[in-house]
């Protein structure tokens, strides 16, 4: 796999160019890694170039590597999630590995490799998320860079939450959103929908802006998604149930 080695500052800017379209995105500090916030939730993000793993018997294997860094010690002890992303500049594709596992492996040894396949990266199409199981048991998620906002809106639907956390249902199937579980979005929708005169069109617009560009989602899909939202109060938390 022939790849262009992109500088850390440029990798940051490539991410910010897309994240900047989200109204609730906040860049906070750093280059690689950098600290950001989206949907009211903070993340440490570390982006590395994907390159060949140089396996003679598996020439299509690609990898991104975590080095040893002093700032990783502080991140490892932090409650803020750490997300490791590999970037394929040829296909403009991002590979994300289980972020719970990536954080646990920070400074584990001099260099920690996370793998992918070049032909997986070539399969990715806009608006969809490709999940693949590798022989080592990893299940990375691959997607186009332009879809990174949607990915972070639903990151827990791909990798779940640590043991002891509230379960999160999958919300994306074949590039479409099936239900709304994001509490930040529910809070935005409640005053628009939980009323005697619902503002449905405005709610649809808010939902589209929140999740970003999803080519597989037509207007009727957004309308049905919003139409089927119900609000209930349980233990002072809102939930979204389907009719």
Residue frames as qw, qx, qy, qz and C-alpha x, y, z in Angstrom:
[[0.000, 0.888, 0.460, 0.000, 0.00, 0.00, 0.00],
 [0.425, 0.237, 0.000, 0.873, 1.57, 3.26, -1.15],
 [0.236, -0.860, -0.447, 0.074, 0.63, 6.10, 1.17],
 [0.240, 0.682, -0.128, 0.679, 1.59, 9.71, 1.61],
 [0.507, -0.341, -0.555, 0.565, 3.00, 10.47, 5.04],
 [0.090, -0.800, -0.249, -0.539, 0.97, 13.41, 6.29],
 [0.215, 0.298, -0.508, 0.779, 2.30, 15.66, 9.03],
 [0.190, -0.412, -0.790, 0.412, 0.53, 15.63, 12.44],
 [0.100, 0.393, 0.175, -0.897, -0.57, 19.25, 12.00],
 [0.350, 0.121, -0.547, -0.751, -2.12, 18.45, 8.63],
 [0.314, -0.251, -0.915, -0.045, -3.89, 15.38, 10.02],
 [0.045, -0.436, -0.579, 0.687, -5.38, 17.60, 12.71],
 [0.232, 0.340, -0.116, -0.904, -6.59, 20.12, 10.14],
 [0.320, -0.034, -0.805, -0.498, -8.14, 17.36, 8.01],
 [0.233, -0.414, -0.852, 0.222, -10.22, 16.33, 11.01],
 [0.011, -0.476, -0.346, 0.809, -11.11, 19.90, 12.00],
 [0.173, 0.114, -0.471, -0.858, -12.24, 20.66, 8.45],
 [0.408, -0.305, -0.782, -0.359, -15.07, 18.16, 8.91],
 [0.335, -0.439, -0.698, 0.456, -15.75, 18.51, 12.64],
 [0.060, -0.160, -0.096, 0.981, -16.17, 22.26, 12.17],
 [0.327, -0.245, -0.549, -0.729, -19.55, 21.67, 10.49],
 [0.469, -0.480, -0.736, 0.092, -21.03, 20.41, 13.78],
 [0.161, -0.789, -0.056, -0.590, -22.60, 23.29, 15.77],
 [0.715, -0.679, 0.079, -0.149, -21.70, 21.67, 19.08],
 [0.875, 0.134, -0.154, 0.439, -18.08, 20.88, 18.20],
 [0.222, -0.953, 0.203, -0.034, -15.36, 22.54, 20.26],
 [0.767, 0.326, -0.346, 0.430, -11.63, 22.19, 19.60],
 [0.571, -0.818, -0.060, 0.033, -9.85, 22.60, 22.93],
 [0.217, -0.826, 0.502, 0.137, -6.13, 21.94, 22.67],
 [0.654, -0.271, 0.677, 0.201, -3.28, 19.89, 21.24],
 [0.399, 0.521, -0.537, -0.530, -2.21, 18.59, 17.84],
 [0.842, 0.056, -0.507, -0.173, -1.64, 14.82, 18.12],
 [0.040, -0.558, -0.827, -0.060, -3.26, 13.93, 20.37],
 [0.098, -0.273, -0.019, -0.957, -5.82, 16.72, 20.56],
 [0.050, 0.355, 0.786, -0.503, -8.68, 17.35, 22.97],
 [0.226, -0.185, -0.418, -0.860, -12.12, 18.14, 21.60],
 [0.308, 0.247, 0.716, -0.576, -15.77, 18.15, 22.58],
 [0.330, -0.062, -0.587, -0.737, -18.84, 17.12, 20.60],
 [0.604, -0.422, -0.579, -0.348, -22.36, 16.58, 21.88],
 [0.505, -0.744, 0.182, -0.397, -21.25, 17.81, 25.28],
 [0.946, -0.269, 0.138, 0.120, -18.72, 14.96, 25.56],
 [0.023, -0.845, 0.505, 0.177, -14.94, 15.30, 25.58],
 [0.974, 0.153, 0.095, 0.139, -12.55, 13.05, 23.65],
 [0.269, -0.671, 0.547, 0.421, -8.81, 12.77, 23.23],
 [0.845, 0.516, 0.113, -0.086, -8.15, 12.00, 19.56],
 [0.361, -0.586, 0.600, 0.408, -4.90, 10.64, 18.15],
 [0.789, 0.580, 0.080, -0.189, -4.60, 10.30, 14.37],
 [0.420, -0.491, 0.645, 0.408, -1.78, 8.39, 12.67],
 [0.504, 0.482, -0.492, -0.522, -1.09, 7.59, 9.03],
 [0.925, 0.018, 0.364, -0.110, -1.97, 4.07, 7.94],
 [0.252, 0.682, -0.636, -0.257, 0.91, 2.34, 6.19],
 [0.824, 0.161, -0.530, -0.121, 1.95, -1.14, 5.13],
 [0.755, -0.576, 0.282, -0.133, 2.69, -3.58, 7.93],
 [0.277, 0.663, -0.687, -0.104, 5.36, -5.13, 5.67],
 [0.723, -0.140, 0.655, -0.168, 4.20, -8.72, 6.15],
 [0.048, 0.338, -0.781, -0.523, 5.57, -10.83, 3.28],
 [0.042, 0.234, 0.964, 0.116, 2.71, -13.32, 3.46],
 [0.051, 0.768, 0.623, -0.139, 0.04, -10.63, 3.93],
 [0.357, 0.100, 0.167, 0.914, 1.02, -7.65, 1.78],
 [0.174, -0.622, -0.432, -0.630, -2.46, -6.10, 2.09],
 [0.539, -0.629, -0.474, 0.299, -2.14, -5.69, 5.86],
 [0.152, 0.683, -0.077, 0.710, -1.94, -2.08, 7.00],
 [0.584, -0.482, -0.517, 0.400, -1.30, -0.64, 10.43],
 [0.035, -0.822, 0.119, -0.555, -1.09, 2.45, 12.60],
 [0.686, -0.075, -0.566, 0.452, 1.14, 2.45, 15.66],
 [0.422, -0.886, -0.076, -0.173, 0.90, 3.92, 19.14],
 [0.515, 0.448, -0.488, 0.544, 4.31, 5.09, 20.38],
 [0.535, -0.503, -0.494, 0.466, 5.37, 5.70, 23.96],
 [0.102, 0.624, 0.054, 0.773, 4.65, 9.28, 25.03],
 [0.160, -0.038, -0.616, 0.770, 4.74, 11.07, 28.37],
 [0.398, -0.025, 0.064, -0.915, 1.37, 12.75, 27.79],
 [0.635, -0.115, -0.672, -0.364, -0.23, 9.32, 27.31],
 [0.334, -0.115, -0.800, 0.486, 0.28, 8.61, 31.02],
 [0.192, 0.157, 0.338, -0.908, -1.98, 11.51, 31.97],
 [0.569, 0.075, -0.382, -0.724, -4.53, 10.53, 29.32],
 [0.517, -0.042, -0.854, -0.038, -4.53, 6.91, 30.50],
 [0.187, -0.232, -0.729, 0.617, -5.47, 8.04, 34.02],
 [0.268, 0.078, 0.008, -0.960, -8.10, 10.49, 32.77],
 [0.477, 0.350, 0.728, -0.348, -11.81, 9.70, 32.63],
 [0.459, 0.641, -0.145, -0.598, -11.92, 11.20, 29.12],
 [0.905, 0.242, 0.346, 0.050, -12.16, 8.61, 26.29],
 [0.160, -0.604, 0.572, 0.531, -9.10, 8.18, 24.07],
 [0.808, 0.485, 0.291, -0.163, -9.87, 7.41, 20.41],
 [0.370, -0.437, 0.621, 0.535, -7.12, 6.13, 18.10],
 [0.682, 0.649, 0.197, -0.275, -7.71, 6.71, 14.39],
 [0.535, -0.170, 0.583, 0.588, -5.74, 5.49, 11.39],
 [0.409, 0.740, 0.068, -0.530, -5.96, 7.62, 8.25],
 [0.625, 0.169, 0.619, 0.445, -5.74, 6.33, 4.67],
 [0.067, 0.604, -0.091, -0.789, -5.06, 9.39, 2.50],
 [0.027, -0.065, 0.791, 0.608, -5.45, 7.49, -0.78],
 [0.185, -0.454, -0.824, -0.284, -9.08, 6.55, -0.08],
 [0.207, -0.408, 0.148, -0.877, -9.80, 9.39, 2.39],
 [0.768, -0.354, -0.485, -0.221, -10.84, 6.70, 4.87],
 [0.237, -0.587, 0.563, -0.532, -10.55, 6.52, 8.64],
 [0.704, -0.125, -0.698, 0.016, -10.11, 3.32, 10.63],
 [0.368, -0.585, 0.376, -0.617, -11.14, 3.35, 14.29],
 [0.513, 0.001, -0.844, 0.156, -10.33, 0.55, 16.70],
 [0.560, -0.654, -0.507, -0.026, -12.10, -0.17, 19.99],
 [0.092, 0.753, -0.234, 0.608, -11.29, 2.95, 21.96],
 [0.747, -0.612, 0.158, -0.208, -11.58, 1.19, 25.31],
 [0.946, -0.029, 0.090, 0.310, -8.85, -1.24, 24.24],
 [0.518, 0.633, -0.075, 0.570, -6.69, 1.49, 22.69],
 [0.260, -0.825, 0.213, -0.454, -6.66, 3.47, 25.93],
 [0.878, -0.442, 0.183, -0.022, -5.70, 0.40, 27.95],
 [0.891, 0.158, 0.118, 0.409, -2.74, -0.20, 25.62],
 [0.158, 0.942, -0.143, 0.257, -1.26, 3.29, 25.91],
 [0.024, -0.753, 0.612, -0.241, 2.47, 3.08, 26.75],
 [0.964, -0.166, 0.144, -0.147, 2.13, -0.70, 27.00],
 [0.788, -0.156, 0.317, 0.504, 5.41, -1.07, 25.10],
 [0.271, -0.369, 0.300, 0.837, 7.65, 0.90, 22.76],
 [0.322, 0.170, -0.435, -0.823, 5.27, 0.50, 19.84],
 [0.455, 0.249, 0.794, -0.317, 1.74, -0.96, 19.79],
 [0.091, 0.078, -0.651, -0.749, 0.32, -1.84, 16.37],
 [0.544, 0.396, 0.539, -0.507, -3.33, -1.75, 15.33],
 [0.253, -0.082, 0.794, 0.547, -4.15, -3.44, 12.03],
 [0.599, 0.523, 0.198, -0.573, -6.44, -3.12, 9.04],
 [0.628, 0.155, 0.656, 0.389, -6.50, -4.30, 5.41],
 [0.015, -0.285, 0.318, 0.904, -6.03, -2.14, 2.32],
 [0.158, -0.249, -0.783, -0.548, -8.91, -3.91, 0.53],
 [0.177, -0.644, -0.684, 0.294, -11.23, -3.13, 3.47],
 [0.122, -0.555, -0.069, 0.820, -10.30, 0.52, 3.15],
 [0.044, 0.089, -0.594, -0.799, -11.05, 0.43, -0.57],
 [0.114, -0.434, -0.877, -0.170, -14.54, -1.02, 0.10],
 [0.070, -0.528, -0.509, 0.676, -15.74, 1.94, 2.15],
 [0.115, 0.545, 0.507, 0.658, -18.45, 4.11, 0.58],
 [0.062, -0.240, 0.191, -0.950, -19.78, 7.47, 1.71],
 [0.598, -0.291, -0.006, -0.747, -22.52, 7.38, 4.33],
 [0.931, -0.169, -0.286, -0.150, -21.81, 3.84, 5.51],
 [0.325, -0.693, 0.609, -0.210, -19.76, 2.27, 8.27],
 [0.819, 0.242, -0.515, -0.076, -17.86, -0.92, 7.56],
 [0.571, -0.599, 0.501, -0.255, -17.11, -3.19, 10.50],
 [0.765, 0.366, -0.528, -0.039, -14.60, -5.99, 9.96],
 [0.809, -0.531, 0.246, -0.049, -13.31, -8.75, 12.21],
 [0.343, 0.705, -0.621, 0.023, -9.58, -9.42, 12.02],
 [0.804, 0.040, -0.587, 0.083, -7.78, -12.66, 12.82],
 [0.306, 0.170, -0.617, 0.705, -6.43, -11.14, 16.04],
 [0.195, -0.553, -0.764, 0.269, -9.99, -10.55, 17.28],
 [0.021, -0.356, -0.093, 0.930, -10.06, -6.79, 16.69],
 [0.290, 0.639, 0.695, 0.160, -13.19, -5.37, 15.03],
 [0.164, -0.279, 0.057, 0.944, -12.25, -1.97, 13.59],
 [0.365, 0.762, 0.500, -0.188, -14.84, 0.33, 12.04],
 [0.381, -0.051, 0.403, 0.831, -13.98, 1.99, 8.71],
 [0.228, 0.830, 0.488, -0.143, -15.65, 5.07, 7.26],
 [0.436, 0.614, 0.155, 0.640, -15.07, 8.06, 5.02],
 [0.323, -0.071, -0.326, 0.886, -13.53, 11.11, 6.66],
 [0.234, -0.293, -0.210, -0.903, -16.61, 13.17, 5.74],
 [0.672, -0.435, -0.495, -0.338, -18.70, 10.89, 7.99],
 [0.424, 0.105, -0.661, 0.610, -16.67, 11.46, 11.16],
 [0.326, -0.232, 0.263, -0.878, -19.37, 13.61, 12.83],
 [0.824, -0.131, -0.253, -0.490, -21.97, 10.87, 12.41],
 [0.721, 0.086, -0.645, 0.238, -19.47, 8.33, 13.71],
 [0.197, 0.145, -0.592, 0.768, -18.79, 10.25, 16.91],
 [0.545, -0.237, 0.027, -0.804, -22.50, 10.85, 17.45],
 [0.927, -0.112, -0.069, -0.351, -22.90, 7.09, 17.73],
 [0.293, 0.570, -0.751, 0.156, -19.47, 5.81, 18.75],
 [0.409, -0.245, 0.764, -0.435, -20.89, 3.76, 21.63],
 [0.859, 0.251, 0.150, -0.419, -23.17, 1.90, 19.23],
 [0.705, 0.528, -0.475, -0.008, -20.05, 0.44, 17.60],
 [0.435, 0.341, -0.720, 0.419, -17.92, -0.33, 20.63],
 [0.625, -0.571, -0.532, -0.013, -20.35, -0.23, 23.55],
 [0.217, -0.833, 0.263, -0.436, -19.48, 1.19, 26.92],
 [0.192, 0.379, -0.828, 0.367, -17.15, -0.11, 29.62],
 [0.465, -0.320, -0.823, 0.059, -18.51, -2.74, 31.99],
 [0.214, -0.472, -0.576, 0.632, -21.02, -1.22, 34.39],
 [0.107, 0.201, -0.131, -0.965, -22.17, 1.50, 31.99],
 [0.606, 0.420, 0.394, -0.548, -25.69, 1.89, 30.68],
 [0.560, 0.185, 0.716, 0.373, -26.31, -0.17, 27.55],
 [0.245, 0.561, -0.160, -0.775, -26.57, 1.71, 24.27],
 [0.754, 0.391, 0.524, -0.061, -28.58, 0.32, 21.35],
 [0.415, 0.017, 0.539, 0.733, -27.24, 0.29, 17.82],
 [0.284, 0.712, 0.299, -0.568, -28.65, 3.23, 15.91],
 [0.327, 0.640, -0.434, -0.543, -27.07, 2.83, 12.48],
 [0.690, 0.081, 0.713, 0.094, -27.82, -0.01, 10.07],
 [0.544, 0.421, 0.544, 0.481, -26.84, 0.18, 6.40],
 [0.249, 0.190, 0.120, 0.942, -26.18, 3.89, 6.69],
 [0.348, -0.589, -0.356, -0.637, -29.55, 4.67, 8.28],
 [0.099, -0.228, 0.625, -0.740, -30.44, 5.75, 11.81],
 [0.384, -0.330, -0.843, -0.185, -32.99, 3.44, 13.43],
 [0.450, -0.777, -0.439, 0.008, -33.62, 5.25, 16.68],
 [0.124, 0.744, -0.246, 0.608, -32.44, 8.19, 18.74],
 [0.765, -0.441, -0.402, 0.241, -30.63, 7.44, 21.99],
 [0.439, 0.234, -0.201, 0.844, -28.40, 10.50, 22.25],
 [0.261, -0.680, -0.569, 0.382, -29.53, 12.43, 25.33],
 [0.162, -0.377, 0.073, 0.909, -28.17, 15.73, 24.05],
 [0.132, -0.126, -0.618, -0.765, -30.29, 15.46, 20.91],
 [0.280, -0.545, -0.789, -0.044, -33.33, 14.34, 22.91],
 [0.229, -0.582, -0.366, 0.689, -33.02, 17.44, 25.03],
 [0.001, -0.217, 0.317, 0.923, -33.01, 19.57, 21.88],
 [0.232, -0.221, -0.763, -0.561, -36.06, 17.78, 20.47],
 [0.156, -0.434, -0.818, 0.344, -38.22, 17.66, 23.57],
 [0.106, 0.515, 0.278, -0.804, -39.41, 21.30, 23.50],
 [0.260, 0.261, -0.504, -0.781, -40.15, 20.95, 19.78],
 [0.432, -0.063, -0.823, -0.362, -42.07, 17.67, 19.93],
 [0.286, -0.339, -0.829, 0.342, -43.35, 17.17, 23.46],
 [0.145, 0.236, 0.187, -0.942, -46.10, 19.77, 23.06],
 [0.522, 0.505, 0.588, -0.355, -49.71, 20.06, 21.90],
 [0.577, 0.801, 0.009, -0.157, -48.50, 21.66, 18.64],
 [0.783, -0.259, 0.353, 0.441, -45.33, 19.80, 17.60],
 [0.244, 0.845, -0.297, -0.371, -42.83, 21.65, 15.40],
 [0.926, 0.051, 0.358, 0.111, -42.05, 18.60, 13.29],
 [0.661, 0.692, -0.013, 0.290, -40.23, 20.29, 10.41],
 [0.060, -0.867, 0.403, -0.288, -37.97, 22.18, 12.78],
 [0.760, -0.426, 0.482, -0.090, -37.28, 18.95, 14.69],
 [0.902, 0.331, 0.201, 0.189, -36.32, 17.21, 11.44],
 [0.393, 0.834, -0.199, 0.332, -33.93, 20.04, 10.60],
 [0.397, -0.753, 0.468, -0.238, -32.34, 19.89, 14.06],
 [0.894, -0.158, 0.420, 0.004, -31.90, 16.12, 13.76],
 [0.790, 0.556, 0.064, 0.250, -30.34, 16.34, 10.28],
 [0.154, 0.867, -0.330, 0.340, -27.88, 18.99, 11.43],
 [0.621, -0.615, 0.447, -0.189, -27.00, 16.99, 14.53],
 [0.888, -0.057, 0.441, 0.114, -26.11, 13.76, 12.71],
 [0.126, -0.561, 0.541, 0.614, -24.55, 15.39, 9.66],
 [0.549, 0.416, -0.439, -0.577, -24.63, 14.17, 6.06],
 [0.504, -0.050, 0.859, -0.077, -26.12, 10.68, 5.65],
 [0.286, 0.239, -0.565, -0.737, -26.78, 10.00, 1.94],
 [0.197, -0.179, -0.955, -0.130, -28.79, 6.85, 2.72],
 [0.018, 0.512, 0.660, -0.549, -31.25, 8.87, 4.82],
 [0.038, 0.455, 0.507, 0.731, -33.98, 10.40, 2.65],
 [0.245, -0.318, 0.159, -0.902, -36.40, 13.04, 3.92],
 [0.774, -0.309, -0.303, -0.461, -39.06, 10.43, 4.68],
 [0.745, -0.071, -0.566, 0.346, -36.52, 8.52, 6.81],
 [0.172, 0.158, -0.395, 0.889, -35.77, 11.63, 8.86],
 [0.491, -0.298, -0.087, -0.814, -39.50, 12.34, 9.15],
 [0.833, -0.247, -0.459, -0.186, -40.28, 8.81, 10.35],
 [0.572, 0.044, -0.560, 0.598, -37.38, 8.92, 12.80],
 [0.060, -0.177, 0.289, -0.939, -38.69, 12.14, 14.36],
 [0.629, -0.264, -0.286, -0.673, -42.33, 11.00, 14.21],
 [0.827, -0.200, -0.525, -0.026, -41.57, 7.89, 16.25],
 [0.281, 0.251, -0.569, 0.731, -39.83, 9.69, 19.10],
 [0.564, -0.685, -0.383, -0.257, -41.62, 9.43, 22.43],
 [0.133, 0.510, -0.517, 0.674, -40.49, 11.09, 25.62],
 [0.740, -0.539, -0.388, -0.101, -40.86, 9.56, 29.03],
 [0.070, -0.728, 0.477, -0.487, -39.35, 10.51, 32.36],
 [0.926, -0.275, -0.258, 0.023, -37.77, 7.79, 34.43],
 [0.731, -0.415, -0.085, 0.534, -35.33, 8.49, 37.22],
 [0.037, -0.878, 0.020, 0.477, -35.17, 12.07, 35.96],
 [0.232, -0.343, 0.661, 0.626, -33.77, 10.95, 32.61],
 [0.658, 0.471, -0.038, -0.586, -35.37, 11.09, 29.18],
 [0.466, -0.102, 0.841, 0.257, -35.54, 8.03, 27.02],
 [0.462, 0.362, -0.367, -0.722, -36.63, 7.46, 23.46],
 [0.505, 0.079, 0.851, -0.120, -39.00, 4.56, 22.79],
 [0.162, 0.030, -0.681, -0.714, -40.43, 3.35, 19.51],
 [0.678, 0.054, 0.175, -0.712, -44.17, 3.01, 19.05]]
